[in-house]
Amino acid sequence: DYFAEQAICIVEWPEKGVGFIPTPDLSIEMAYEDQQRCITITAKSARGEKIISSLG
């Protein structure tokens, strides 16, 4: 149920679930840069690209 088509599931360390969890549609990375935070969203599938495109 966690990985249902309409579900959103965030996995903190996906490399520990290789072989057990499906390939992600998106990769979201958070990092510190000086006094601010930087978020990078990368599409990993066609569905992920569609989601990013819808963000504007």
Protein Blocks (a to p, Z undefined) as FASTA:
>chain_A
ZZgmkbccddfblmlmgojaccdfbdcddddehjbccdddddfbfklmmmmmmnZZ
